[in-house]
Amino acid sequence: MKIMPKIFNTIYIDEKPSKVLEITNDIENWPTLFEEYKKSIIIERLDTEQLSKLEFVLENNEGSSWKSYRFIDKNNLMCLSERVDPVYPFLYMYIKWIYKPAKNGTEMTWIQDFEMDPECPVPLEKGLDKMNSHTKINQERIKEYIEKK
């Protein structure tokens, strides 16, 4: 049985979960929140009282861009994302963000499920290490950004 890679990281943020969810899902502000994004563009947004569905494009500092979908569940304090075009260097990439009330703040957990494309020249272990490290850096950056507001 083949085990698929998974990255799981949690951080505590001294702010209520609904506010953390709101700030971290403001896609237009991602170039401020994440150091690797140069541009973020919402293509389509569908909102209801409980759910939002976003289709957006991200461009990183190296000039690569891709389209993703994001479902934001405001009542259950979670988001689900899927990278869709291009998916490479992955065969698939699914991301789940969970915002759990904790100690008068938020425990924010990010889970990334993915599989590397066999054509990708980066070895899996190197890719996992880079993505895991990058996730921790981004969570710390977001924590600092939110707690300074």
C-alpha positions as CSV (number, residue, x, y, z in Angstrom):
1,M,0.0,0.0,0.0
2,K,1.4,3.4,-1.0
3,I,1.3,6.1,1.7
4,M,0.5,9.6,0.4
5,P,2.4,12.5,1.8
6,K,0.6,14.7,4.3
7,I,1.8,17.9,6.1
8,F,0.1,18.8,9.4
9,N,1.0,22.0,11.2
10,T,-0.8,23.9,14.1
11,I,-0.2,27.3,15.6
12,Y,-1.9,29.3,18.4
13,I,-3.1,32.9,17.5
14,D,-4.3,35.3,20.1
15,E,-7.5,36.3,18.3
16,K,-11.0,34.8,18.0
17,P,-11.4,32.1,15.4
18,S,-13.9,34.0,13.2
19,K,-11.5,36.9,12.9
20,V,-8.5,34.6,12.1
21,L,-10.7,32.8,9.5
22,E,-11.7,36.2,8.0
23,I,-8.1,37.6,7.8
24,T,-6.5,34.4,6.5
25,N,-9.1,34.0,3.7
26,D,-8.8,37.5,2.4
27,I,-7.2,36.2,-0.8
28,E,-6.5,39.7,-2.2
29,N,-4.3,40.3,0.9
30,W,-2.3,37.1,0.5
31,P,0.7,39.0,-1.0
32,T,1.0,40.7,2.4
33,L,0.3,37.6,4.5
34,F,2.5,35.2,2.5
35,E,6.0,36.2,1.5
36,E,6.0,33.9,-1.6
37,Y,3.0,35.4,-3.4
38,K,3.4,38.4,-5.7
39,K,-0.2,38.5,-6.9
40,S,-3.6,37.1,-6.1
41,I,-6.7,37.6,-8.2
42,I,-10.2,36.4,-7.4
43,I,-11.8,35.1,-10.6
44,E,-15.2,34.3,-9.1
45,R,-16.8,34.5,-5.7
46,L,-20.1,33.0,-4.5
47,D,-21.2,33.9,-1.0
48,T,-24.0,32.7,1.3
49,E,-24.4,33.4,5.0
50,Q,-22.6,30.2,5.9
51,L,-20.4,29.3,2.9
52,S,-18.1,31.1,0.4
53,K,-16.7,29.5,-2.8
54,L,-13.7,31.2,-4.4
55,E,-12.0,30.6,-7.6
56,F,-8.7,32.4,-7.7
57,V,-5.2,32.7,-9.3
58,L,-2.0,33.0,-7.3
59,E,1.4,34.0,-8.7
60,N,4.5,33.4,-6.8
61,N,7.7,35.5,-6.8
62,E,9.3,33.2,-9.4
63,G,6.5,34.0,-11.9
64,S,4.6,30.7,-11.7
65,S,0.9,30.9,-11.4
66,W,-2.0,28.5,-10.8
67,K,-5.7,28.4,-10.3
68,S,-7.3,27.1,-7.1
69,Y,-10.8,26.6,-5.6
70,R,-11.5,27.4,-2.0
71,F,-14.6,26.6,0.1
72,I,-14.9,28.6,3.3
73,D,-17.3,27.2,5.9
74,K,-17.9,30.1,8.3
75,N,-20.1,28.2,10.8
76,N,-17.8,25.2,11.1
77,L,-14.6,27.4,11.0
78,M,-12.8,25.5,8.2
79,C,-11.7,25.9,4.6
80,L,-11.0,23.3,1.9
81,S,-8.9,24.1,-1.1
82,E,-7.8,22.4,-4.3
83,R,-5.1,23.4,-6.7
84,V,-6.6,22.8,-10.2
85,D,-4.6,24.3,-13.1
86,P,-1.8,23.7,-13.5
87,V,-1.6,21.0,-10.8
88,Y,2.1,20.2,-11.6
89,P,4.4,19.6,-9.8
90,F,1.7,17.6,-8.0
91,L,-0.7,15.0,-9.2
92,Y,-3.2,16.6,-6.7
93,M,-3.0,19.1,-3.9
94,Y,-5.8,19.4,-1.3
95,I,-5.5,21.8,1.7
96,K,-7.7,22.0,4.8
97,W,-7.5,24.8,7.3
98,I,-9.2,24.4,10.7
99,Y,-9.8,27.2,13.2
100,K,-10.5,25.8,16.6
101,P,-11.3,28.0,19.7
102,A,-8.5,27.6,22.3
103,K,-7.4,29.6,25.3
104,N,-9.3,32.7,24.3
105,G,-7.8,32.6,20.9
106,T,-7.5,30.2,17.9
107,E,-5.6,27.0,17.2
108,M,-5.1,27.2,13.5
109,T,-4.3,23.9,11.8
110,W,-3.3,23.4,8.2
111,I,-3.3,20.0,6.6
112,Q,-1.9,19.4,3.1
113,D,-2.7,16.1,1.3
114,F,-0.8,15.7,-2.0
115,E,1.1,13.5,-4.3
116,M,4.1,14.6,-6.4
117,D,4.0,14.2,-10.1
118,P,6.4,11.4,-11.1
119,E,7.9,13.8,-13.7
120,C,8.8,16.3,-11.0
121,P,12.6,16.3,-10.6
122,V,12.4,17.2,-6.9
123,P,12.7,14.1,-4.6
124,L,9.7,13.6,-2.4
125,E,11.6,14.0,0.9
126,K,13.1,17.3,-0.3
127,G,9.7,18.6,-1.4
128,L,8.1,17.5,2.0
129,D,10.8,19.3,4.0
130,K,10.5,22.5,1.9
131,M,6.7,22.5,2.2
132,N,6.7,21.7,5.9
133,S,9.2,24.4,6.6
134,H,7.4,26.9,4.4
135,T,4.1,26.2,6.2
136,K,5.6,26.9,9.6
137,I,7.1,30.1,8.4
138,N,3.8,31.2,6.9
139,Q,1.9,30.4,10.1
140,E,4.4,32.4,12.2
141,R,4.1,35.3,9.8
142,I,0.3,35.2,9.9
143,K,0.4,35.0,13.7
144,E,2.6,38.0,14.0
145,Y,0.5,40.0,11.5
146,I,-2.8,39.2,13.3
147,E,-1.5,39.8,16.8
148,K,0.0,43.2,15.9
149,K,-3.4,44.5,14.6
